[in-house]
């Protein structure tokens, strides 16, 4: 059964390499895991929103100005965090978006992430269409059906194959940014205290992650929500303390993150059989990068490289707008998202070190 899985992977990678650029740059030993499945929002979306009726799209210049494939729908100037992570894990090509992933290509992974999406279905509705986490899990279930055909119905071989793959889940940011802290559009802030809202999100997310496990996910990275109160969009709107950050939002997010780490402990403690979850503390990694920007080569940490108004954060990067010249000196690309340079640093810090991962780092998770 192992032989069948490995044979299918080999054939698929040969097909993918002949149909795409850059396979010569692959590490000699190949990827550390056979496939990489990604669930998330605009921080890792790589084109799934391109065909949707939504304001949350990035399929126009100058997005992708420093990316090898140009403008793809990634919400940054170059690589996203998961692009950089895939490279560190030895993948010769970027993981394709669900909107265009087909056939044997599915065997090396799929990116289901959708800009403006959240754990709750209504999150992001203020911006238009998107695929929520519930929708992304349903899309993965559809992928599993297609993969079963590639394995000629051998469910045991497919189960074994998926158990070796890495799953990345990064949701929750928009449940605060485009839901709880948008009272003119949503009632959640009056329906829930910050603590009760975090508990409601965790309950939904626990169910969604359990569904992923039932579909075959075993090695899973779940990310904390970052300090949204410190992004240019918030800095442009909030000026009342020494840090400049909106600590009301940050404190609410910490409540969610604290509970999410406990979920990881429960899953690893036997609640989900065979599960190996890693908690990625992107709140701490982002805060450290923000506080030590200069030491990390960032000269500008409080404004977007591309945007309009105060902190280049009142309106995000517009079509054909001229961005800053030296993107490597900026922590933020636009009002919401990190630059390519910041994403690479985030990935490197979480892959081989345990500064921001619990209970093990991502490199160790891949090797299990």
C-alpha positions as a Markdown table, in Angstrom:
| # | Residue | x | y | z |
|---|---|---|---|---|
| 1 | Unk | 0.0 | 0.0 | 0.0 |
| 2 | Unk | 2.9 | 2.3 | 0.7 |
| 3 | Unk | 4.3 | 1.4 | -2.6 |
| 4 | Unk | 1.2 | 2.5 | -4.4 |
| 5 | Unk | 1.1 | 5.8 | -2.7 |
| 6 | Unk | 4.7 | 6.5 | -3.4 |
| 7 | Unk | 4.3 | 5.5 | -7.1 |
| 8 | Unk | 1.3 | 7.8 | -7.5 |
| 9 | Unk | 3.2 | 10.7 | -6.0 |
| 10 | Unk | 6.2 | 10.0 | -8.2 |
| 11 | Unk | 4.1 | 10.0 | -11.4 |
| 12 | Unk | 2.2 | 13.2 | -10.3 |
| 13 | Unk | 5.5 | 15.0 | -9.6 |
| 14 | Unk | 6.8 | 14.1 | -13.0 |
| 15 | Unk | 3.7 | 15.4 | -14.6 |
| 16 | Unk | 3.8 | 18.6 | -12.5 |
| 17 | Unk | 7.5 | 19.2 | -13.2 |
| 18 | Unk | 7.0 | 18.8 | -17.0 |
| 19 | Unk | 4.1 | 21.3 | -16.9 |
| 20 | Unk | 5.6 | 24.0 | -14.7 |
| 21 | Unk | 8.8 | 26.0 | -14.3 |
| 22 | Unk | 11.6 | 25.6 | -11.8 |
| 23 | Unk | 11.8 | 21.9 | -11.0 |
| 24 | Unk | 15.5 | 22.0 | -11.5 |
| 25 | Unk | 15.7 | 24.1 | -8.3 |
| 26 | Unk | 14.2 | 21.3 | -6.2 |
| 27 | Unk | 16.2 | 19.9 | -3.3 |
| 28 | Unk | 17.8 | 16.6 | -4.4 |
| 29 | Unk | 15.9 | 14.6 | -1.8 |
| 30 | Unk | 12.5 | 16.2 | -2.7 |
| 31 | Unk | 9.9 | 17.5 | -0.3 |
| 32 | Unk | 10.1 | 16.4 | 3.3 |
| 33 | Unk | 6.3 | 15.5 | 3.2 |
| 34 | Unk | 4.3 | 14.3 | 0.2 |
| 35 | Unk | 1.8 | 17.1 | 0.3 |
| 36 | Unk | 0.8 | 20.4 | 1.9 |
| 37 | Unk | -2.8 | 21.5 | 2.4 |
| 38 | Unk | -3.5 | 25.2 | 3.4 |
| 39 | Unk | -6.6 | 26.7 | 5.0 |
| 40 | Unk | -6.8 | 30.4 | 5.8 |
| 41 | Unk | -7.5 | 34.0 | 4.8 |
| 42 | Unk | -5.8 | 36.7 | 2.8 |
| 43 | Unk | -2.5 | 36.2 | 4.6 |
| 44 | Unk | -2.1 | 33.0 | 2.6 |
| 45 | Unk | -4.7 | 33.2 | -0.2 |
| 46 | Unk | -2.9 | 32.7 | -3.5 |
| 47 | Unk | -5.7 | 33.3 | -6.0 |
| 48 | Unk | -8.9 | 31.7 | -4.8 |
| 49 | Unk | -10.7 | 35.0 | -4.6 |
| 50 | Unk | -9.8 | 36.1 | -8.1 |
| 51 | Unk | -13.1 | 35.0 | -9.7 |
| 52 | Unk | -15.3 | 36.2 | -6.8 |
| 53 | Unk | -17.4 | 39.3 | -6.5 |
| 54 | Unk | -15.5 | 40.8 | -3.6 |
| 55 | Unk | -13.4 | 43.8 | -2.5 |
| 56 | Unk | -11.0 | 41.3 | -1.0 |
| 57 | Unk | -9.0 | 40.6 | -4.1 |
| 58 | Unk | -5.4 | 41.2 | -5.1 |
| 59 | Unk | -5.2 | 40.1 | -8.7 |
| 60 | Unk | -4.0 | 43.5 | -9.9 |
| 61 | Unk | -0.7 | 45.4 | -10.0 |
| 62 | Unk | 1.3 | 46.3 | -7.9 |
| 63 | Unk | 0.4 | 43.1 | -5.9 |
| 64 | Unk | 3.0 | 40.5 | -7.0 |
| 65 | Unk | 5.5 | 43.1 | -8.2 |
| 66 | Unk | 8.4 | 41.0 | -6.7 |
| 67 | Unk | 6.9 | 37.6 | -7.3 |
| 68 | Unk | 8.3 | 35.2 | -10.0 |
| 69 | Unk | 4.9 | 34.5 | -11.4 |
| 70 | Unk | 3.7 | 38.2 | -11.3 |
| 71 | Unk | 0.2 | 39.1 | -10.1 |
| 72 | Unk | -1.5 | 35.9 | -9.0 |
| 73 | Unk | -4.0 | 37.0 | -6.3 |
| 74 | Unk | -1.5 | 36.9 | -3.4 |
| 75 | Unk | -2.1 | 39.8 | -1.0 |
| 76 | Unk | 1.6 | 40.9 | -0.9 |
| 77 | Unk | 4.5 | 42.0 | -3.2 |
| 78 | Unk | 6.0 | 38.5 | -3.3 |
| 79 | Unk | 5.7 | 35.3 | -1.4 |
| 80 | Unk | 3.2 | 34.5 | 1.4 |
| 81 | Unk | 4.1 | 32.8 | 4.6 |
| 82 | Unk | 3.0 | 29.4 | 3.2 |
| 83 | Unk | 5.0 | 30.0 | 0.0 |
| 84 | Unk | 8.1 | 30.4 | 2.0 |
| 85 | Unk | 7.2 | 27.5 | 4.3 |
| 86 | Unk | 6.7 | 25.2 | 1.3 |
| 87 | Unk | 10.1 | 26.2 | 0.0 |
| 88 | Unk | 11.7 | 25.4 | 3.3 |
| 89 | Unk | 10.0 | 21.9 | 3.2 |
| 90 | Unk | 11.6 | 21.3 | -0.1 |
| 91 | Unk | 8.6 | 21.7 | -2.5 |
| 92 | Unk | 9.9 | 22.5 | -6.0 |
| 93 | Unk | 6.7 | 24.4 | -6.9 |
| 94 | Unk | 4.2 | 26.6 | -5.0 |
| 95 | Unk | 1.1 | 24.8 | -3.8 |
| 96 | Unk | -1.8 | 25.6 | -6.3 |
| 97 | Unk | -5.0 | 27.3 | -5.4 |
| 98 | Unk | -8.1 | 25.2 | -5.1 |
| 99 | Unk | -9.7 | 27.3 | -7.9 |
| 100 | Unk | -7.4 | 25.7 | -10.5 |
| 101 | Unk | -5.9 | 22.6 | -8.9 |
| 102 | Unk | -6.7 | 19.5 | -11.0 |
| 103 | Unk | -5.8 | 15.8 | -11.4 |
| 104 | Unk | -2.5 | 14.5 | -10.2 |
| 105 | Unk | -1.5 | 18.0 | -9.1 |
| 106 | Unk | -3.8 | 17.5 | -6.1 |
| 107 | Unk | -1.4 | 14.9 | -4.7 |
| 108 | Unk | 1.2 | 17.5 | -3.7 |
| 109 | Unk | -1.4 | 19.6 | -1.9 |
| 110 | Unk | -3.9 | 22.4 | -2.4 |
| 111 | Unk | -4.4 | 25.9 | -1.0 |
| 112 | Unk | -8.0 | 26.5 | 0.0 |
| 113 | Unk | -7.4 | 30.0 | 1.6 |
| 114 | Unk | -9.8 | 32.8 | 0.8 |
| 115 | Unk | -9.4 | 36.5 | 1.5 |
| 116 | Unk | -11.8 | 38.0 | 4.1 |
| 117 | Unk | -12.8 | 34.5 | 5.4 |
| 118 | Unk | -13.1 | 33.4 | 8.9 |
| 119 | Unk | -14.1 | 30.7 | 11.3 |
| 120 | Unk | -17.7 | 32.1 | 11.3 |
| 121 | Unk | -19.6 | 31.9 | 8.0 |
| 122 | Unk | -20.8 | 35.6 | 8.1 |
| 123 | Unk | -17.3 | 37.0 | 8.7 |
| 124 | Unk | -16.1 | 39.1 | 5.8 |
| 125 | Unk | -19.6 | 39.5 | 4.3 |
| 126 | Unk | -19.0 | 43.3 | 4.4 |
| 127 | Unk | -16.4 | 42.8 | 1.7 |
| 128 | Unk | -18.4 | 40.4 | -0.6 |
| 129 | Unk | -18.0 | 36.8 | -1.5 |
| 130 | Unk | -15.4 | 34.5 | 0.2 |
| 131 | Unk | -15.1 | 30.8 | 1.2 |
| 132 | Unk | -15.3 | 30.5 | 5.0 |
| 133 | Unk | -13.5 | 27.8 | 7.0 |
| 134 | Unk | -16.6 | 25.6 | 6.7 |
| 135 | Unk | -16.5 | 26.0 | 3.0 |
| 136 | Unk | -12.8 | 25.3 | 2.8 |
| 137 | Unk | -13.2 | 22.0 | 4.8 |
| 138 | Unk | -16.0 | 21.0 | 2.4 |
| 139 | Unk | -13.7 | 21.8 | -0.5 |
| 140 | Unk | -11.0 | 19.5 | 1.0 |
| 141 | Unk | -13.6 | 16.8 | 1.4 |
| 142 | Unk | -14.2 | 17.1 | -2.4 |
| 143 | Unk | -10.4 | 16.9 | -3.0 |
| 144 | Unk | -10.3 | 13.7 | -0.9 |
| 145 | Unk | -13.0 | 12.2 | -3.2 |
| 146 | Unk | -10.9 | 13.1 | -6.3 |
| 147 | Unk | -7.7 | 11.8 | -4.7 |
| 148 | Unk | -9.4 | 8.5 | -3.9 |
| 149 | Unk | -9.9 | 8.0 | -7.7 |
| 150 | Unk | -6.2 | 8.6 | -8.2 |
| 151 | Unk | -5.6 | 5.9 | -5.7 |
| 152 | Unk | -8.0 | 3.6 | -7.6 |
| 153 | Unk | -10.3 | 3.4 | -4.6 |
| 154 | Unk | -7.6 | 2.2 | -2.2 |
| 155 | Unk | -8.8 | 4.0 | 0.9 |
| 156 | Unk | -6.0 | 2.5 | 3.1 |
| 157 | Unk | -3.3 | 3.8 | 0.8 |
| 158 | Unk | -4.9 | 7.2 | 0.7 |
| 159 | Unk | -5.3 | 7.4 | 4.5 |
| 160 | Unk | -1.6 | 6.4 | 4.9 |
| 161 | Unk | -0.6 | 9.0 | 2.3 |
| 162 | Unk | -2.6 | 11.9 | 3.9 |
| 163 | Unk | -1.2 | 11.0 | 7.4 |
| 164 | Unk | 2.2 | 12.1 | 6.2 |
| 165 | Unk | 1.1 | 15.5 | 4.8 |
| 166 | Unk | 1.3 | 18.8 | 6.5 |
| 167 | Unk | -2.0 | 20.8 | 7.1 |
| 168 | Unk | -1.8 | 24.5 | 7.8 |
| 169 | Unk | -4.8 | 26.3 | 9.4 |
| 170 | Unk | -4.6 | 30.1 | 9.9 |
| 171 | Unk | -8.1 | 31.5 | 10.6 |
| 172 | Unk | -9.5 | 34.0 | 13.1 |
| 173 | Unk | -8.1 | 37.4 | 12.1 |
| 174 | Unk | -11.2 | 38.4 | 10.1 |
| 175 | Unk | -13.5 | 37.1 | 12.8 |
| 176 | Unk | -12.2 | 40.2 | 14.7 |
| 177 | Unk | -11.2 | 42.6 | 12.0 |
| 178 | Unk | -14.3 | 42.0 | 9.7 |
| 179 | Unk | -16.8 | 41.0 | 12.3 |
| 180 | Unk | -16.5 | 41.6 | 16.1 |
| 181 | Unk | -14.8 | 45.0 | 15.8 |
| 182 | Unk | -17.1 | 46.2 | 13.0 |
| 183 | Unk | -20.3 | 47.0 | 15.0 |
| 184 | Unk | -21.9 | 48.9 | 12.2 |
| 185 | Unk | -22.2 | 45.7 | 10.1 |
| 186 | Unk | -22.2 | 42.9 | 12.7 |
| 187 | Unk | -24.0 | 42.4 | 16.0 |
| 188 | Unk | -21.4 | 40.0 | 17.6 |
| 189 | Unk | -19.9 | 42.7 | 19.8 |
| 190 | Unk | -23.3 | 43.3 | 21.4 |
| 191 | Unk | -24.2 | 39.6 | 21.4 |
| 192 | Unk | -21.0 | 38.4 | 23.1 |
| 193 | Unk | -18.4 | 39.7 | 25.6 |
| 194 | Unk | -14.8 | 39.3 | 24.2 |
| 195 | Unk | -14.4 | 36.2 | 26.4 |
| 196 | Unk | -17.7 | 34.6 | 25.2 |
| 197 | Unk | -16.8 | 35.4 | 21.6 |
| 198 | Unk | -13.4 | 33.7 | 21.8 |
| 199 | Unk | -15.2 | 30.7 | 23.3 |
| 200 | Unk | -17.7 | 30.6 | 20.5 |
| 201 | Unk | -15.0 | 30.8 | 17.9 |
| 202 | Unk | -13.0 | 28.1 | 19.6 |
| 203 | Unk | -16.1 | 25.8 | 19.7 |
| 204 | Unk | -16.6 | 26.3 | 15.9 |
| 205 | Unk | -12.9 | 25.9 | 15.1 |
| 206 | Unk | -12.6 | 22.8 | 17.2 |
| 207 | Unk | -15.4 | 21.2 | 15.2 |
| 208 | Unk | -13.8 | 22.3 | 11.9 |
| 209 | Unk | -10.4 | 20.9 | 12.9 |
| 210 | Unk | -12.0 | 17.7 | 14.0 |
| 211 | Unk | -13.6 | 17.4 | 10.6 |
| 212 | Unk | -10.2 | 17.8 | 9.0 |
| 213 | Unk | -8.9 | 15.0 | 11.2 |
| 214 | Unk | -11.8 | 12.7 | 10.1 |
| 215 | Unk | -10.9 | 13.4 | 6.5 |
| 216 | Unk | -7.3 | 12.3 | 7.0 |
| 217 | Unk | -5.4 | 15.3 | 8.5 |
| 218 | Unk | -2.9 | 14.1 | 11.1 |
| 219 | Unk | 0.0 | 16.6 | 11.1 |
| 220 | Unk | -1.6 | 20.0 | 11.6 |
| 221 | Unk | -0.2 | 23.5 | 12.2 |
| 222 | Unk | -2.7 | 25.9 | 13.7 |
| 223 | Unk | -1.7 | 29.6 | 13.9 |
| 224 | Unk | -2.5 | 32.2 | 16.6 |
| 225 | Unk | -4.2 | 35.4 | 15.4 |
| 226 | Unk | -1.5 | 38.1 | 15.1 |
| 227 | Unk | -1.6 | 41.5 | 16.8 |
| 228 | Unk | -4.2 | 43.1 | 14.5 |
| 229 | Unk | -4.2 | 46.2 | 16.7 |
| 230 | Unk | -0.8 | 47.1 | 15.3 |
| 231 | Unk | -1.4 | 46.8 | 11.6 |
| 232 | Unk | -1.3 | 50.1 | 9.5 |
| 233 | Unk | -5.1 | 49.9 | 9.0 |
| 234 | Unk | -5.6 | 50.1 | 12.8 |
| 235 | Unk | -2.7 | 52.6 | 13.4 |
| 236 | Unk | -4.4 | 55.0 | 10.9 |
| 237 | Unk | -7.5 | 54.9 | 13.1 |
| 238 | Unk | -6.2 | 54.7 | 16.6 |
| 239 | Unk | -4.0 | 57.1 | 18.4 |
| 240 | Unk | -4.3 | 57.0 | 22.2 |
| 241 | Unk | -1.4 | 55.3 | 23.8 |
| 242 | Unk | 2.4 | 55.1 | 23.8 |
| 243 | Unk | 2.5 | 52.0 | 21.5 |
| 244 | Unk | 0.1 | 53.4 | 19.0 |
| 245 | Unk | -1.5 | 50.0 | 18.8 |
| 246 | Unk | -5.2 | 49.3 | 19.5 |
| 247 | Unk | -4.8 | 47.2 | 22.7 |
| 248 | Unk | -8.5 | 46.6 | 23.0 |
| 249 | Unk | -8.4 | 44.5 | 19.9 |
| 250 | Unk | -5.1 | 42.9 | 20.9 |
| 251 | Unk | -6.4 | 41.9 | 24.3 |
| 252 | Unk | -9.5 | 40.3 | 22.7 |
| 253 | Unk | -7.2 | 38.3 | 20.4 |
| 254 | Unk | -5.1 | 37.1 | 23.3 |
| 255 | Unk | -8.2 | 35.5 | 24.8 |
| 256 | Unk | -8.7 | 33.5 | 21.6 |
| 257 | Unk | -5.0 | 32.5 | 21.2 |
| 258 | Unk | -4.8 | 31.3 | 24.9 |
| 259 | Unk | -7.8 | 29.0 | 24.3 |
| 260 | Unk | -6.4 | 27.8 | 20.9 |
| 261 | Unk | -3.2 | 26.6 | 22.5 |
| 262 | Unk | -5.4 | 24.5 | 25.0 |
| 263 | Unk | -7.2 | 22.9 | 22.0 |
| 264 | Unk | -3.8 | 21.8 | 20.7 |
| 265 | Unk | -3.0 | 20.2 | 24.1 |
| 266 | Unk | -6.3 | 18.4 | 24.1 |
| 267 | Unk | -5.9 | 17.1 | 20.5 |
| 268 | Unk | -2.4 | 15.9 | 21.2 |
| 269 | Unk | -3.4 | 14.4 | 24.5 |
| 270 | Unk | -5.5 | 11.8 | 22.9 |
| 271 | Unk | -8.8 | 13.5 | 21.9 |
| 272 | Unk | -7.9 | 13.0 | 18.2 |
| 273 | Unk | -6.3 | 9.6 | 17.6 |
| 274 | Unk | -2.9 | 9.9 | 15.9 |
| 275 | Unk | -3.0 | 13.7 | 15.8 |
| 276 | Unk | 0.1 | 15.7 | 15.9 |
| 277 | Unk | -0.8 | 19.4 | 16.2 |
| 278 | Unk | 1.6 | 22.3 | 16.4 |
| 279 | Unk | 0.6 | 25.7 | 17.7 |
| 280 | Unk | 2.3 | 28.5 | 15.8 |
| 281 | Unk | 2.5 | 31.7 | 17.9 |
| 282 | Unk | 2.3 | 34.3 | 15.2 |
| 283 | Unk | 1.1 | 36.8 | 17.8 |
| 284 | Unk | 4.5 | 36.6 | 19.5 |
| 285 | Unk | 6.5 | 36.4 | 16.3 |
| 286 | Unk | 4.8 | 39.4 | 14.8 |
| 287 | Unk | 5.2 | 41.4 | 18.0 |
| 288 | Unk | 8.9 | 40.5 | 18.2 |
| 289 | Unk | 9.4 | 41.6 | 14.6 |
| 290 | Unk | 7.4 | 44.8 | 15.3 |
| 291 | Unk | 9.4 | 45.7 | 18.4 |
| 292 | Unk | 12.8 | 44.8 | 16.9 |
| 293 | Unk | 12.2 | 46.0 | 13.4 |
| 294 | Unk | 15.5 | 47.9 | 13.0 |
| 295 | Unk | 17.5 | 44.9 | 14.2 |
| 296 | Unk | 15.8 | 42.8 | 11.5 |
| 297 | Unk | 16.5 | 45.3 | 8.8 |
| 298 | Unk | 13.1 | 46.9 | 8.7 |
| 299 | Unk | 13.3 | 50.7 | 8.7 |
| 300 | Unk | 9.5 | 51.2 | 8.4 |
| 301 | Unk | 7.2 | 49.2 | 10.7 |
| 302 | Unk | 4.1 | 51.4 | 11.1 |
| 303 | Unk | 3.0 | 52.0 | 7.5 |
| 304 | Unk | 2.3 | 50.0 | 4.4 |
| 305 | Unk | 4.6 | 50.1 | 1.4 |
| 306 | Unk | 1.5 | 50.7 | -0.7 |
| 307 | Unk | -1.6 | 52.4 | 0.5 |
| 308 | Unk | -3.4 | 55.7 | 0.9 |
| 309 | Unk | -3.7 | 58.1 | 3.8 |
| 310 | Unk | -2.3 | 58.1 | 7.3 |
| 311 | Unk | 0.2 | 55.2 | 7.8 |
| 312 | Unk | -0.7 | 54.2 | 4.2 |
| 313 | Unk | -3.4 | 52.4 | 6.0 |
| 314 | Unk | -6.7 | 54.3 | 5.6 |
| 315 | Unk | -7.2 | 52.8 | 2.1 |
| 316 | Unk | -5.3 | 49.7 | 1.0 |
| 317 | Unk | -3.1 | 49.4 | -2.1 |
| 318 | Unk | -5.0 | 50.6 | -5.2 |
| 319 | Unk | -4.7 | 49.2 | -8.8 |
| 320 | Unk | -1.6 | 50.5 | -10.5 |
| 321 | Unk | -0.6 | 52.6 | -7.5 |
| 322 | Unk | 3.2 | 53.2 | -7.2 |
| 323 | Unk | 4.5 | 51.3 | -4.1 |
| 324 | Unk | 7.6 | 52.2 | -2.1 |
| 325 | Unk | 10.9 | 51.6 | -3.8 |
| 326 | Unk | 12.7 | 49.4 | -1.4 |
| 327 | Unk | 10.2 | 46.8 | -0.2 |
| 328 | Unk | 12.8 | 45.0 | 1.9 |
| 329 | Unk | 12.8 | 47.9 | 4.4 |
| 330 | Unk | 9.1 | 47.6 | 5.1 |
| 331 | Unk | 7.4 | 45.2 | 7.5 |
| 332 | Unk | 4.0 | 45.8 | 5.9 |
| 333 | Unk | 3.2 | 45.6 | 2.2 |
| 334 | Unk | -0.3 | 47.3 | 2.5 |
| 335 | Unk | -2.8 | 48.2 | 5.2 |
| 336 | Unk | -3.1 | 44.6 | 6.4 |
| 337 | Unk | -0.4 | 42.2 | 5.1 |
| 338 | Unk | 3.3 | 41.7 | 5.6 |
| 339 | Unk | 5.9 | 42.1 | 2.8 |
| 340 | Unk | 7.7 | 39.2 | 1.1 |
| 341 | Unk | 10.7 | 39.9 | 3.3 |
| 342 | Unk | 8.6 | 39.7 | 6.5 |
| 343 | Unk | 6.9 | 36.5 | 5.4 |
| 344 | Unk | 10.3 | 34.8 | 4.8 |
| 345 | Unk | 11.5 | 35.8 | 8.2 |
| 346 | Unk | 8.3 | 34.5 | 9.8 |
| 347 | Unk | 8.7 | 31.2 | 8.0 |
| 348 | Unk | 12.3 | 30.8 | 8.9 |
| 349 | Unk | 11.7 | 31.5 | 12.5 |
| 350 | Unk | 8.9 | 29.0 | 12.8 |
| 351 | Unk | 10.4 | 26.2 | 10.7 |
| 352 | Unk | 13.7 | 25.3 | 12.3 |
| 353 | Unk | 13.5 | 26.9 | 15.7 |
| 354 | Unk | 11.1 | 26.5 | 18.6 |
| 355 | Unk | 10.9 | 30.2 | 19.5 |
| 356 | Unk | 7.3 | 30.4 | 18.2 |
| 357 | Unk | 6.1 | 26.8 | 17.9 |
| 358 | Unk | 4.7 | 24.4 | 20.5 |
| 359 | Unk | 5.3 | 21.7 | 21.4 |
| 360 | Unk | 7.7 | 21.1 | 18.5 |
| 361 | Unk | 8.9 | 23.1 | 15.5 |
| 362 | Unk | 7.6 | 22.6 | 11.9 |
| 363 | Unk | 10.7 | 20.8 | 10.7 |
| 364 | Unk | 10.3 | 18.2 | 13.4 |
| 365 | Unk | 6.6 | 17.9 | 12.6 |
| 366 | Unk | 7.4 | 17.2 | 9.0 |
| 367 | Unk | 9.9 | 14.5 | 10.0 |
| 368 | Unk | 7.4 | 12.5 | 12.2 |
